[in-house]
Amino acid sequence: SMIRNVLVACAVLSLCLSPTANAQTRTQQLADCLLQNASGEDEKLMKDLLIKALQDAPADDLQASAMTLGFSIYNLGTSFCEMTPQEVSSGVFEQAAELYGEALGEKIVTDAFSKIG
């Protein structure tokens, strides 16, 4: 019947759409978890990268700082946020790390400006 076909089509469509929605939700959850568990050392690593970028450091120095920060973020994800290997390979981790980096960088700048008054 037509109703049955519509229901089947809706079910198939929801199966196709839900992984994307779930991945976006998980990306945000992971980013939030990373932020909640970031330590002073993690903030220091981000500051180091930002300072090198502002000082036009050589690419090798920037890449080394970015790699160190990336390992730190990965360790946060696996230690505190139940991050899976599938999330690393699927891009969820990369997107969450970007959100985390943006938010942590914004926090650092906001904290710095609050000291100015």
C-alpha positions in Angstrom: 0.0 0.0 0.0 1.0 3.6 -0.4 1.2 4.2 3.4 3.5 1.2 3.8 5.8 2.6 1.0 5.9 6.0 2.7 6.8 4.4 6.0 9.5 2.3 4.4 10.9 5.4 2.6 10.9 7.3 5.9 12.7 4.5 7.7 15.3 4.3 5.0 15.8 8.0 4.9 16.2 8.2 8.7 18.8 5.5 8.5 20.7 7.5 5.9 20.5 10.8 7.7 21.0 9.7 11.3 24.7 8.9 11.2 25.5 12.4 10.1 23.4 13.9 12.8 24.9 11.5 15.3 28.4 12.3 14.2 27.7 16.0 14.6 26.3 15.5 18.0 29.2 13.2 19.0 31.7 15.8 17.6 30.2 18.5 19.9 30.1 16.1 22.9 33.7 15.2 22.3 34.8 18.8 22.0 32.9 19.7 25.2 34.5 16.8 27.0 38.0 17.8 25.8 37.4 21.4 27.1 36.1 20.2 30.4 39.1 18.0 31.0 41.8 20.4 29.7 44.5 21.0 32.2 46.8 24.0 32.7 49.4 22.0 30.7 47.1 21.7 27.8 46.5 25.4 27.9 50.2 26.0 28.0 50.7 23.9 24.8 48.0 26.0 23.0 49.7 29.2 24.2 53.0 27.9 22.9 51.5 27.3 19.5 49.8 30.7 19.4 53.0 32.5 20.4 55.0 30.7 17.8 52.4 31.6 15.2 52.3 35.3 16.2 56.1 35.4 16.1 56.2 34.0 12.6 58.2 31.0 13.8 59.7 28.6 11.2 57.3 26.0 9.9 59.2 23.2 11.6 58.7 24.9 15.0 55.0 25.4 14.3 54.6 21.8 13.1 56.3 20.5 16.2 54.1 22.5 18.5 51.0 21.5 16.6 52.0 17.8 16.8 52.6 18.1 20.6 49.2 19.7 21.0 47.6 17.1 18.8 49.0 14.3 20.9 47.8 16.0 24.1 44.3 16.4 22.6 44.3 12.7 21.5 45.4 11.7 25.1 42.5 13.8 26.5 40.1 12.1 24.2 41.2 8.6 25.0 41.7 9.1 28.7 38.6 11.1 29.6 36.1 11.1 26.7 35.8 7.5 25.7 37.1 8.3 22.2 37.2 5.3 19.9 39.6 4.4 17.1 36.6 4.7 14.7 36.1 8.3 15.8 39.8 9.0 15.0 39.6 7.4 11.5 36.2 8.9 10.6 37.1 12.5 11.2 35.0 13.0 14.3 38.2 13.5 16.4 39.7 15.9 13.9 36.5 18.0 13.9 36.2 17.9 17.7 39.9 18.9 18.0 39.2 21.9 15.8 36.3 23.0 17.9 38.3 22.4 21.1 41.2 24.4 19.7 39.0 27.3 18.7 37.3 27.4 22.1 40.6 27.0 24.0 42.2 29.7 21.9 39.3 32.0 22.5 39.4 31.4 26.3 43.2 32.2 26.3 42.6 35.5 24.5 39.6 36.4 26.6 41.5 35.7 29.8 44.4 37.8 28.6 42.2 40.8 27.7 40.4 40.5 31.1 43.7 41.2 32.7 44.0 44.4 30.8 40.8 45.7 32.1 
